Amino acid sequence: MSDEGSLYQIRSLEHGYPWGDSHVQVLKGLDLAVPPRSFVCLVGPSGSGKTTLLNLMGFLDRPERGEIEFFGRKTGAWTEHELGRMRLTDVGFVFQAFYLLPTLTVLENTTYFLPLLGITGARARERGEEVLVKIGLKDHLSKRPGELSGGQRQRVAIARALAKRPKVILADEPTANLDRATSETIISVFKDLQKTENASFVFATHDTHLVGYADQVFELRDGRVLSPKGGA
């Protein structure tokens, strides 16, 4: 694979986890190239390595073997501080578990990371409100996560990732808790940001509707990527 102009260039990636007294190998020499301004879906059966790959692409874990380049920069020798800074500035996450802070309002959860980026006060509030309006939560700014449905909490998690305006958003089943109409709204926001902010999106998903909007679809099987499929 050529690494010219790649957002990610991943080569021979191997990673696994301890399981009791043994070690479960999840990724087994995976290769993947993702160009900038992409809308990518990772598909495959449960256990094929999609979530593990997202965690490695987001620098939450370090691979056991192999190489990850991010915008042409090799990340293997980066310090924890450098990886943390990259997670803060350039990567947005949407986890299946949401990880919202229960004592904070919807708006406060959405803007949680902005002060670390130097965005505070009225500027942070304005950016948070802008994103929440786009995804249909303008009437829920003062509510707390416990007052929301699962689908609404999913949207807050998406809003928190979008508010940072990162270079790439990595999401694990971002539409799993959303009805079709809400899913369409969220996908429209994603696609708009892809064009206007040059943002990239990499989703692990079983949602065939979301897959239909992808520029590229990569199928994972047994810890490797099969030949890429075309998207929308």
C-alpha contacts under 8 A as a table, 3 or more apart, distances in Angstrom:
res1	aa1	res2	aa2	distance
1	M	33	A	7.08
2	S	33	A	7.95
3	D	6	S	5.39
3	D	9	Q	5.93
3	D	33	A	7.17
3	D	72	G	7.35
5	G	35	P	6.25
5	G	36	P	7.04
5	G	71	F	7.37
5	G	72	G	7.68
6	S	9	Q	6.06
6	S	33	A	6.54
6	S	34	V	5.73
6	S	35	P	4.31
6	S	36	P	6.01
6	S	70	F	7.56
6	S	71	F	5.94
6	S	72	G	6.77
7	L	33	A	7.67
7	L	34	V	5.51
7	L	35	P	4.91
7	L	36	P	4.78
7	L	69	E	7.86
7	L	70	F	5.60
7	L	71	F	4.73
7	L	72	G	7.37
8	Y	32	L	7.60
8	Y	33	A	5.62
8	Y	34	V	5.00
8	Y	35	P	6.77
8	Y	57	M	7.99
8	Y	68	I	6.89
8	Y	69	E	5.55
8	Y	70	F	4.86
8	Y	71	F	6.30
8	Y	72	G	7.62
9	Q	31	D	7.90
9	Q	32	L	6.10
9	Q	33	A	4.60
9	Q	34	V	6.54
9	Q	67	E	8.00
9	Q	68	I	5.90
9	Q	69	E	4.99
9	Q	70	F	6.74
9	Q	72	G	7.58
10	I	13	L	6.72
10	I	30	L	7.42
10	I	31	D	5.28
10	I	32	L	4.97
10	I	33	A	6.11
10	I	66	G	7.63
10	I	67	E	5.74
10	I	68	I	4.62
10	I	69	E	6.30
11	R	29	G	7.35
11	R	30	L	6.41
11	R	31	D	4.59
11	R	32	L	6.69
11	R	66	G	5.73
11	R	67	E	5.25
11	R	68	I	6.65
12	S	28	K	7.53
12	S	29	G	3.99
12	S	30	L	4.99
12	S	31	D	5.51
12	S	65	R	7.30
12	S	66	G	4.73
12	S	67	E	6.75
13	L	27	L	6.51
13	L	28	K	6.57
13	L	29	G	4.68
13	L	30	L	4.73
13	L	31	D	6.59
13	L	63	P	6.76
13	L	64	E	7.75
13	L	65	R	5.76
13	L	66	G	4.18
13	L	67	E	6.28
13	L	68	I	7.85
14	E	25	Q	7.65
14	E	26	V	7.43
14	E	27	L	4.73
14	E	28	K	4.87
14	E	29	G	5.18
14	E	30	L	6.73
14	E	63	P	6.24
14	E	64	E	5.75
14	E	65	R	5.03
14	E	66	G	6.10
15	H	25	Q	6.08
15	H	26	V	5.81
15	H	27	L	5.02
15	H	28	K	7.04
15	H	52	T	7.93
15	H	63	P	5.39
15	H	64	E	5.10
15	H	65	R	6.84
16	G	23	H	6.74
16	G	24	V	5.34
16	G	25	Q	4.12
16	G	26	V	4.85
16	G	27	L	6.58
16	G	64	E	7.55
17	Y	23	H	5.69
17	Y	24	V	5.36
17	Y	25	Q	6.64
17	Y	26	V	7.57
18	P	21	D	7.21
18	P	22	S	5.91
18	P	23	H	4.37
18	P	24	V	6.10
19	W	22	S	5.20
19	W	23	H	5.45
19	W	24	V	6.30
20	G	23	H	7.76
25	Q	28	K	6.92
26	V	47	G	7.62
26	V	48	S	7.07
26	V	49	G	5.65
26	V	52	T	7.51
26	V	222	D	7.39
26	V	223	G	5.39
27	L	30	L	6.22
27	L	49	G	6.09
27	L	52	T	7.79
27	L	53	L	7.74
27	L	222	D	7.39
27	L	223	G	3.95
27	L	224	R	6.37
28	K	222	D	7.47
28	K	223	G	4.94
28	K	224	R	6.03
29	G	66	G	7.42
29	G	223	G	7.38
29	G	224	R	6.47
30	L	223	G	6.55
30	L	224	R	4.61
30	L	225	V	6.10
31	D	224	R	7.21
31	D	225	V	6.66
32	L	225	V	7.17
34	V	38	S	7.03
34	V	40	V	7.94
35	P	38	S	6.02
36	P	198	N	7.68
36	P	199	A	7.67
36	P	200	S	6.25
37	R	194	Q	5.93
37	R	195	K	7.69
37	R	198	N	5.13
37	R	199	A	5.26
37	R	200	S	4.50
37	R	201	F	7.74
38	S	194	Q	7.33
38	S	199	A	7.42
38	S	200	S	4.66
38	S	201	F	6.03
38	S	202	V	7.66
38	S	215	D	6.55
38	S	216	Q	7.72
39	F	191	K	7.83
39	F	194	Q	7.57
39	F	200	S	5.90
39	F	201	F	4.86
39	F	202	V	6.22
39	F	213	Y	7.75
39	F	214	A	5.13
39	F	215	D	5.23
39	F	216	Q	6.69
40	V	201	F	6.00
40	V	202	V	4.73
40	V	203	F	6.24
40	V	214	A	5.36
40	V	215	D	5.93
40	V	216	Q	4.97
40	V	217	V	5.78
40	V	218	F	7.59
41	C	202	V	5.78
41	C	203	F	4.77
41	C	204	A	5.88
41	C	205	T	6.68
41	C	211	V	6.04
41	C	214	A	6.13
41	C	216	Q	6.53
41	C	217	V	4.85
41	C	218	F	6.30
42	L	50	K	6.43
42	L	202	V	7.27
42	L	203	F	5.89
42	L	204	A	4.65
42	L	205	T	6.29
42	L	217	V	5.98
42	L	218	F	4.97
42	L	219	E	5.87
42	L	220	L	6.98
43	V	50	K	7.26
43	V	204	A	6.15
43	V	205	T	5.76
43	V	206	H	6.29
43	V	217	V	7.13
43	V	218	F	6.20
43	V	219	E	4.80
43	V	220	L	6.14
44	G	48	S	6.12
44	G	50	K	7.52
44	G	206	H	7.51
44	G	219	E	5.37
44	G	220	L	5.05
44	G	221	R	6.29
45	P	48	S	5.66
45	P	220	L	7.75
45	P	221	R	7.41
46	S	49	G	7.69
47	G	50	K	7.54
48	S	220	L	5.74
48	S	221	R	5.26
48	S	222	D	5.39
48	S	223	G	5.59
49	G	52	T	5.16
49	G	53	L	6.00
49	G	220	L	6.86
49	G	221	R	7.82
49	G	222	D	7.56
49	G	223	G	5.57
50	K	53	L	5.19
50	K	54	L	6.33
50	K	204	A	5.80
50	K	220	L	6.99
51	T	54	L	5.04
51	T	55	N	6.25
51	T	172	D	6.66
51	T	204	A	6.77
52	T	55	N	5.19
52	T	56	L	6.39
53	L	56	L	5.15
53	L	57	M	6.10
54	L	57	M	4.99
54	L	58	G	6.06
54	L	170	L	6.51
54	L	171	A	7.72
54	L	172	D	7.73
54	L	204	A	7.63
55	N	58	G	5.13
55	N	59	F	6.25
55	N	60	L	5.19
55	N	61	D	5.94
56	L	59	F	5.01
56	L	60	L	5.92
56	L	61	D	5.13
56	L	62	R	6.13
56	L	63	P	6.56
57	M	60	L	7.74
57	M	68	I	7.58
58	G	61	D	7.79
58	G	87	R	6.56
58	G	91	V	6.51
58	G	93	F	7.78
58	G	170	L	7.15
59	F	62	R	6.54
59	F	83	L	6.22
59	F	84	G	7.87
59	F	87	R	6.84
62	R	76	G	7.76
63	P	66	G	6.70
63	P	67	E	7.82
67	E	74	K	7.19
67	E	75	T	7.55
67	E	76	G	6.57
68	I	74	K	6.14
68	I	75	T	6.01
68	I	76	G	6.95
69	E	72	G	5.40
69	E	73	R	5.04
69	E	74	K	4.41
69	E	75	T	5.90
70	F	73	R	5.15
70	F	74	K	6.59
70	F	75	T	7.02
74	K	77	A	7.39
75	T	78	W	5.27
78	W	81	H	7.94
78	W	82	E	5.80
78	W	83	L	6.36
79	T	82	E	5.14
79	T	83	L	6.28
80	E	83	L	5.05
80	E	84	G	5.97
81	H	84	G	5.05
81	H	85	R	6.17
82	E	85	R	5.15
82	E	86	M	6.25
83	L	86	M	5.09
83	L	87	R	6.23
84	G	87	R	5.08
84	G	88	L	6.25
85	R	88	L	5.05
85	R	89	T	6.15
86	M	89	T	5.33
86	M	90	D	5.41
86	M	91	V	6.68
87	R	90	D	5.88
87	R	91	V	4.91
87	R	92	G	7.20
88	L	91	V	6.34
88	L	92	G	7.64
88	L	113	F	7.72
88	L	117	L	7.86
89	T	117	L	7.21
89	T	164	K	7.32
89	T	166	P	6.15
90	D	165	R	7.94
90	D	166	P	4.45
90	D	167	K	4.93
90	D	168	V	6.43
91	V	166	P	5.24
91	V	167	K	6.16
91	V	168	V	5.19
91	V	169	I	5.76
91	V	170	L	7.28
92	G	161	A	4.62
92	G	162	L	6.95
92	G	164	K	7.18
92	G	165	R	7.91
92	G	166	P	5.85
92	G	167	K	7.97
92	G	168	V	6.27
92	G	169	I	4.45
92	G	170	L	6.12
93	F	158	I	7.89
93	F	161	A	5.68
93	F	169	I	5.77
93	F	170	L	5.05
93	F	171	A	5.74
94	V	98	F	6.78
94	V	157	A	5.86
94	V	158	I	5.80
94	V	161	A	6.55
94	V	169	I	7.57
94	V	170	L	6.35
94	V	171	A	4.45
94	V	172	D	6.23
94	V	174	P	6.68
95	F	98	F	5.18
95	F	99	Y	7.27
95	F	157	A	7.55
95	F	171	A	6.15
95	F	172	D	5.49
95	F	173	E	7.80
95	F	174	P	7.70
96	Q	154	Q	7.94
96	Q	172	D	5.82
96	Q	173	E	6.45
96	Q	174	P	7.29
98	F	153	R	6.89
98	F	154	Q	6.27
98	F	157	A	5.56
99	Y	157	A	7.60
100	L	109	N	6.45
100	L	145	P	6.92
100	L	153	R	7.81
100	L	157	A	6.96
101	L	104	L	5.65
101	L	109	N	6.57
101	L	145	P	7.48
102	P	105	T	7.77
102	P	144	R	6.29
102	P	145	P	5.58
102	P	146	G	6.66
103	T	144	R	6.70
104	L	107	L	7.91
104	L	108	E	5.57
104	L	109	N	5.93
104	L	144	R	6.02
104	L	145	P	7.77
105	T	108	E	5.01
105	T	109	N	6.06
105	T	141	L	6.61
105	T	142	S	5.20
105	T	143	K	5.24
105	T	144	R	4.45
105	T	145	P	7.08
106	V	109	N	5.21
106	V	110	T	6.18
106	V	140	H	6.75
106	V	141	L	5.02
106	V	142	S	6.01
106	V	143	K	5.77
106	V	144	R	5.76
106	V	145	P	6.81
106	V	156	V	6.55
107	L	110	T	5.04
107	L	111	T	6.25
107	L	125	R	7.44
107	L	128	G	6.18
107	L	129	E	6.97
107	L	132	L	7.85
107	L	141	L	5.04
107	L	142	S	6.66
108	E	111	T	5.25
108	E	112	Y	5.75
109	N	112	Y	5.07
109	N	156	V	7.42
109	N	160	R	6.62
110	T	113	F	7.91
110	T	128	G	5.84
110	T	156	V	6.40
110	T	157	A	7.34
110	T	159	A	5.77
110	T	160	R	4.02
110	T	161	A	7.74
110	T	163	A	6.75
111	T	114	L	5.39
111	T	115	P	7.87
111	T	124	A	6.22
111	T	125	R	7.07
111	T	127	R	7.82
111	T	128	G	5.60
111	T	160	R	6.34
111	T	163	A	6.71
112	Y	115	P	7.19
112	Y	160	R	7.38
113	F	116	L	5.58
113	F	117	L	6.97
113	F	160	R	7.95
113	F	164	K	7.23
114	L	117	L	5.07
114	L	118	G	6.52
114	L	119	I	5.09
114	L	120	T	6.66
114	L	124	A	6.40
114	L	163	A	7.66
114	L	164	K	6.46
115	P	118	G	4.93
115	P	119	I	4.85
115	P	120	T	5.14
115	P	124	A	7.64
116	L	119	I	7.25
119	I	123	R	6.21
119	I	124	A	5.45
120	T	123	R	5.80
120	T	124	A	4.88
120	T	125	R	7.71
121	G	124	A	5.49
121	G	125	R	6.37
122	A	125	R	5.05
122	A	126	E	5.96
123	R	126	E	5.17
123	R	127	R	6.25
124	A	127	R	5.23
124	A	128	G	6.11
125	R	128	G	5.10
125	R	129	E	6.03
126	E	129	E	5.22
126	E	130	E	6.07
127	R	130	E	5.10
127	R	131	V	6.43
127	R	163	A	6.43
128	G	131	V	5.39
128	G	132	L	6.22
128	G	159	A	7.63
128	G	160	R	7.91
128	G	163	A	6.08
129	E	132	L	5.07
129	E	133	V	6.00
129	E	138	K	7.11
129	E	141	L	7.73
130	E	133	V	5.35
130	E	134	K	6.38
131	V	134	K	5.12
131	V	135	I	6.51
131	V	159	A	5.89
131	V	162	L	7.09
131	V	163	A	6.47
132	L	135	I	5.31
132	L	136	G	6.22
132	L	137	L	5.08
132	L	138	K	5.71
132	L	141	L	7.81
132	L	156	V	7.54
132	L	159	A	6.19
133	V	136	G	5.17
133	V	137	L	5.57
133	V	138	K	4.66
134	K	137	L	7.68
134	K	189	V	7.12
135	I	155	R	6.91
135	I	159	A	7.53
135	I	182	T	7.95
135	I	185	T	6.54
135	I	186	I	6.06
135	I	189	V	7.42
137	L	140	H	5.34
137	L	141	L	6.92
137	L	152	Q	7.72
137	L	155	R	7.98
138	K	141	L	6.08
140	H	143	K	5.37
143	K	147	E	6.30
143	K	148	L	7.55
144	R	147	E	5.58
144	R	148	L	7.09
145	P	148	L	5.32
145	P	153	R	6.31
148	L	151	G	7.94
148	L	152	Q	5.69
148	L	153	R	6.11
149	S	152	Q	5.13
149	S	153	R	6.24
150	G	153	R	5.14
150	G	154	Q	6.20
150	G	177	N	6.26
151	G	154	Q	5.00
151	G	155	R	6.38
151	G	177	N	4.79
151	G	178	L	5.07
151	G	179	D	7.83
152	Q	155	R	5.04
152	Q	156	V	6.38
153	R	156	V	5.05
153	R	157	A	6.32
154	Q	157	A	5.14
154	Q	158	I	6.33
154	Q	174	P	7.30
154	Q	175	T	7.98
154	Q	177	N	6.77
154	Q	178	L	7.74
155	R	158	I	4.93
155	R	159	A	6.05
156	V	159	A	4.88
156	V	160	R	6.14
157	A	160	R	5.21
157	A	161	A	6.54
158	I	161	A	5.25
158	I	162	L	6.22
158	I	174	P	7.60
159	A	162	L	5.00
159	A	163	A	5.95
160	R	163	A	5.31
160	R	164	K	7.13
161	A	164	K	5.99
161	A	165	R	7.46
161	A	166	P	7.72
161	A	169	I	6.97
162	L	165	R	5.36
162	L	166	P	7.15
162	L	169	I	7.71
165	R	197	E	7.83
165	R	199	A	7.85
166	P	169	I	6.77
166	P	199	A	7.05
167	K	198	N	7.47
167	K	199	A	5.12
167	K	200	S	6.17
168	V	199	A	5.73
168	V	200	S	4.51
168	V	201	F	5.52
168	V	202	V	7.44
169	I	199	A	7.74
169	I	200	S	6.32
169	I	201	F	4.86
169	I	202	V	6.31
170	L	201	F	6.06
170	L	202	V	4.97
170	L	203	F	5.89
171	A	174	P	5.61
171	A	201	F	7.77
171	A	202	V	6.44
171	A	203	F	4.83
171	A	204	A	6.36
172	D	203	F	5.88
172	D	204	A	4.88
172	D	205	T	6.55
173	E	176	A	5.33
173	E	203	F	6.75
173	E	204	A	5.63
173	E	205	T	4.70
173	E	206	H	7.15
173	E	207	D	7.69
174	P	177	N	7.71
174	P	203	F	7.27
174	P	205	T	7.49
175	T	178	L	5.23
175	T	183	S	5.91
175	T	207	D	7.30
175	T	210	L	7.74
176	A	207	D	7.33
178	L	182	T	5.91
178	L	183	S	5.61
179	D	182	T	5.46
179	D	183	S	5.98
180	R	183	S	4.96
180	R	184	E	6.16
181	A	184	E	5.18
181	A	185	T	6.48
182	T	185	T	5.02
182	T	186	I	6.29
183	S	186	I	5.15
183	S	187	I	6.09
184	E	187	I	5.16
184	E	188	S	6.06
185	T	188	S	5.13
185	T	189	V	6.40
186	I	189	V	5.09
186	I	190	F	6.29
187	I	190	F	4.97
187	I	191	K	6.14
187	I	210	L	7.42
188	S	191	K	5.16
188	S	192	D	6.06
189	V	192	D	5.09
189	V	193	L	6.22
190	F	193	L	5.27
190	F	194	Q	6.21
190	F	201	F	7.70
191	K	194	Q	4.96
191	K	195	K	6.55
192	D	195	K	5.30
192	D	196	T	6.07
193	L	196	T	5.01
193	L	197	E	5.05
193	L	198	N	6.64
193	L	199	A	5.91
194	Q	197	E	5.85
194	Q	198	N	4.90
194	Q	199	A	4.53
194	Q	200	S	6.02
194	Q	201	F	7.84
195	K	198	N	5.44
195	K	199	A	7.32
196	T	199	A	7.87
205	T	210	L	7.85
205	T	211	V	7.70
207	D	210	L	5.43
207	D	211	V	6.35
208	T	211	V	4.87
208	T	212	G	6.26
209	H	212	G	5.28
209	H	213	Y	7.35
210	L	213	Y	5.60
210	L	214	A	7.09
211	V	214	A	5.29
211	V	217	V	7.15
211	V	231	G	7.23
212	G	231	G	6.23
212	G	232	A	5.72
213	Y	231	G	6.45
213	Y	232	A	4.89
214	A	217	V	6.43
214	A	230	G	7.98
214	A	231	G	4.69
214	A	232	A	5.33
215	D	230	G	6.61
215	D	231	G	4.42
215	D	232	A	5.43
216	Q	228	P	6.88
216	Q	229	K	6.16
216	Q	230	G	5.26
216	Q	231	G	4.86
216	Q	232	A	7.85
217	V	228	P	5.85
217	V	229	K	5.04
217	V	230	G	6.16
217	V	231	G	6.07
218	F	225	V	6.37
218	F	226	L	6.80
218	F	227	S	7.14
218	F	228	P	4.87
218	F	229	K	6.26
219	E	225	V	5.65
219	E	226	L	5.49
219	E	227	S	7.39
219	E	228	P	6.87
219	E	229	K	7.83
220	L	223	G	6.33
220	L	224	R	5.48
220	L	225	V	4.56
220	L	226	L	6.12
221	R	224	R	5.51
221	R	225	V	6.39
221	R	226	L	6.94
225	V	228	P	7.69
